[in-house]
Structures are given as C-alpha cells and as structure tokens.
C-alpha cells in the first residue's frame, strides 16, 4: 500500500465515522470507519518508513555508457 492508498483509506474511514448517519442492519459503519482509519494510518507509517530506507544511487554518464555509483558513507563536517 502506498501513500495515496493510505490517505484514501483514512479519508474513507473518516467519512464513514463522522459523516454517514444511515444505519445498516448487521453492520456498524462507525466501527468500519475506525478500522479503515487505523489500517490507513498503519499503511502510511509503513510506506513512509520504506521510502526513508530506500537506497539511493547516482548515475554518472561517460562516453562508454552510464555507470551507477553507490554513495559513500555520510561524513559529518567537523565542528
């Protein structure tokens, strides 16, 4: 689940929880809304964590073709 799908689930859950006033036999729409908001929030946290952990590569173009270079370890400047 990506960020867009997570936000969609959160919005759909909020609509079911706070905006829908109809009653359906056998289904509590308020509970369904809460579950959708929780699933969307967990999906959003996982998607953001995976985006932060993604490896970055730099592409250097030469006459012979492209070379993919992994960035070196981060070095903090001295204080």
N, C-alpha and C positions, 0 to 999 in steps of 0.2 A: 504494500500500500504506500503510495507516495503522498506528498504534502497536499496536493489538490484533493485527493480522495479522502484524506483525513479531515480536511476542512469541510468538505461536503457532508461527511457523517456527523460532524459536530453541529453544523447548521441544521441538518435534518432532525437530529435529536433535539435541538433547542426548539425547533418549530413544533415537534410533537409534544414536548414537555410544557411549553409555555403558551402556545398559540391555538392549539386544537382543543375545542370544547366538546366535540362529539363523543359519544360513548359507544363502544363496540362490545357486543356480548362476548365474553371469554378472553378479551384482550385489554390490558390496561395500557393505554397509549402513553401515559406519563412514565411508566416503567420502561417501556420500549424506548422512549426518548432518552432517558437517563443511560440506558445500556448503550445506545448509539453514541452518545456524547463521550462515554468512558472509552469505548472502542476507538473512536476517532482521536481522542487525546493520546491514548497509548500508541496508536499508529503514527501520530505526529511526532511524538518523542523518539520513536524508533527511526523514523525517516530522517529526522534532523541529526540523530547520532550517527547514522550510517553515512550521511553526507559529510559530516565532520571527519570521519575516519578514512574517507576515500583517499587513495594515493594520488599524488599529482606527478605528472611527467611533463617535461619541457621538450618541445620539438625544435631541433636545430637543423636548418636546411643547408646542405652543401651541394656542390656541383654533382657529387656522386649519388645524391638522394637524401632522404630525411633520416635523421638519427634521433632516437628517443633517449633522453638523458634523465636519469632519476636525480632529483635534487639531493644534495648532501645534507648532513645533519645541520640543524639550526644552531648557529653560534651567536650568543648574545654579546653585544658590544660591551667592553669594559666600562665600568662606571667612572 
